[in-house]
Amino acid sequence: MRMFFFKLKIEYEGTNFVGWQYQPNGRSVQEELEKALARITQLNVKVIGAGRTDAGVHARGQVASFCIDKDIKIETLARSLNGILPDDIVVKEALRAPQDFNARYDAKSRIYKYYIKQEPTALDRNFCWQVFYNLDSKKMTMCAEKIKGEHDFKSFCKSNGEDKDTRCVVYSAEWSIKGTDMVFTINANRFLYGMVRALVGTMVDVGRGYTSYDEFMKILEARDRSFAGQSAPAKGLFLEEIVY
């Protein structure tokens, strides 16, 4: 039987979702997409996401794939899906994909951004972490430099039973500063459960002087989550791009 493969580029606001992946206790992005595709195709469709974002995490550049045993009109698929999906999910583009394309396993890397604002904001309150401590951006940048390359990130991983291999390759990691706004951008081959938020939370501890730079390096080497700082709130994290 011939199978037809498709690729969706998606953005969503994660505020009211339990995450990307289906869970019985609330709305998931995966479930909403599968329900919309079922209405269009009249089939049970399994959607695979490139990044399995946690509850409250947003996405500008999520990629999803699915395959079915019948062809559908690709030119109108995005518009049809957006007519069914809730307002907090938008399909930006629908494309035909190569045979056996898998959005998760074919990805070479994923890029996340984390947003911090140091002044009160009403409009962006669901899309950033409001931090009112004085932060030493130079020390936070030093920490970001040290996580580049291949490391064991077990100290920055919430245990979920799935991340048995805790080594990741970080291609780039940097803080950018504009006025009182700070943005952390990280590109890696893979991410562990809660990894970016744990890294950001611990680097903020360094920036405020609660943790030293030397202690940050010891945390990285410890391979123990209890050594690292708090996890930054989910609302400041965005899945920006999937690289193939």
Helices and strands as residue ranges (DSSP letters): E 4-12, H 29-41, E 48-49, E 58-68, G 74-76, H 77-84, E 89-96, E 109-117, E 129-130, H 137-146, E 149-152, G 154-156, E 167-178, E 181-188, H 195-207, H 213-222, G 225-227, G 234-236, E 237-243
